Amino acid sequence: MSRLGASRSTLKDLLHSKAPLRNARFSSLLLPLRHLSRGRNLWGGSLLLLLAACTSPFGLDTPWVRATEPSAEATEVATNAAVKFSFSAAMDMLSTEEAFAVSENGGKVGGKFTWDSPSNFTWRPLVPFSPGALCEAVLSTRAEDEKGNNLALASTLRFTLAGDPTPPQIVSMAPADRSAAPVPTNLLEIRFSTAMDVEGVKGALTLSPSPGQVITADAAQKCFTVVFRENLAYGTKLTVGLAAGTKARNGKGLASAYAASFWVGDDFVPPALLAATNSRGMALRDGQTAVAFEKDDSFTLSFSKAVDAPSVQGAFSLSPYLGMVWHWPSSDRAVLRPDPSFSGGSTYRFALGEGWKDLRGNRAAAGFSAYATFDGPHSAPLRVTGIADEMGRALAQNAVAPVPSWNGPVLRFSAAVKTATVVSALSLTRVSGSGSGGATLQAFVFEDGDQTVRLAIAGLAPGNVYKLVLASGSAGARDLFGNLLAEDWIFFFQT
């Protein structure tokens, strides 16, 4: 028999065989072909050859799951039950185990594999399952047979463990019974001691007045969340009820009816600003001016209760204006950081208007306004604190400098300086008199940790008046903390 004849004969047997096909994917393809094979078709020979090649035994037949234990959606499964999978082909053990996972009420469960044969494995939990738990065993298509073919379809097996025979109880409700709920609120949470029948709880739950709601349950079916379609209004008393006999997954019902209630918005006390302090505990006080703050200080606002953050930030102002970065470590505390830093030597007004409110909608009864001056040790403007001659004797304006023996004055600052800014900011000019040439600042010697500069002046002429200037402003002298000289410093001397 020719090869084509053999292929046609094999395919004919396969098409008309009453035995079940091994592969569901080929089964769906072959069914219409059985009808096609009864007639004549010009391209039938080619199709038969292609199909014969696809079913040839060269490792192209994908494996599939034949059976599982427990069966799908089984209930009352023993807590020490093993999970078994049977396959249509010998499987690669490593890839199959890596593709397998078991969870209990949504949490992963550890276990141990044993292989009864290359096409059958048993998985046992390291510790028994929890009574009444909902379990899920998942085998992904990453599992391969010994020929390297991946599993045809992922397999998900769900089953429920035998439950606790005790009747269910309500463990908690939030908001709690006889409590006050925050406003606005549109949530109610009820937690049970065991997995519940979801539809049974939905049918048995009553709310009065009924705000309209959507009820959902978590994966463990113990926690039920009720989302109201609208926020409950102030003054509302909501009564919650569950009928006796409301069923758990173990078939047991609530021993008695449940009734609880809570009020909405019984707190009408206005919020208050308790304190405004920097990181060193220095406080801003309403109506007062405080000093010695640093230009990089951050401030913490502490409130009497949880507040609505957007309303607080909207009611806050700082003048002169400066950008502020807000951080809320908690709902009753805010931290403000300047961006960029405050200006050294400046005074700012901190104000919080009356428009801010707490989380229950209560508005603040009083505003807040305080002043802070940023002139701390690292923020005070740079100053020239003194000028002396070479011998250390203090000089006054229009001092007489001996010529040519006088080399130059010594300047002392309020803080260590950035030397380059002092060198560029110092200038010397002759304002009256006569003489040849011009006086110049020839050398700068910084001493005392850059808090003193000794000047060397060349070209002084007798009988002249000179002006020594240290410039301020953005191009003027600065200290090591970047603080500017407050204003131009000017000194006159006569030779």
Secondary structure, 3 states (H helix, E strand, C coil): CCHHHHHHHHHHHHHHCCCCCCCHHHHHHHHHHHHHCCCCCCCHHHHHHHHHHHCCCCCCCCCCEEEEECCCCEEEECCCCCEEEEECCCECHHHHHHCEEEEECCEEECEEEEEEECCEEEEEECCCCCCCCEEEEEECCCCEECCCCECCCCEEEEEEECCCCCCCCEEEEECCCCCEECCCCCEEEEEECCCECHHHHHHHEEEECCCCEEEEECCCCCEEEEEECCCCCCCCEEEEEECCCCEECCCCECCCCEEEEEEECCCCCCCCEEEEEECCCCECCCCCEECCCCCCCCEEEEECCCECHHHHHHHEEEECCCCEEEEEEECCEEEEEECCCCCCCCEEEEEECCCCEECCCCECCCCEEEEEECCCCCCCCECEEEEECCCCCECCCCEECCCCCCCCCEEEECCCECHHHHHHHEEEEEEECCCCCCCEEEEEEEECCCCEEEEEEECCCCCCEEEEEECCCCCCCEECCCCEECCCEEEEEEC
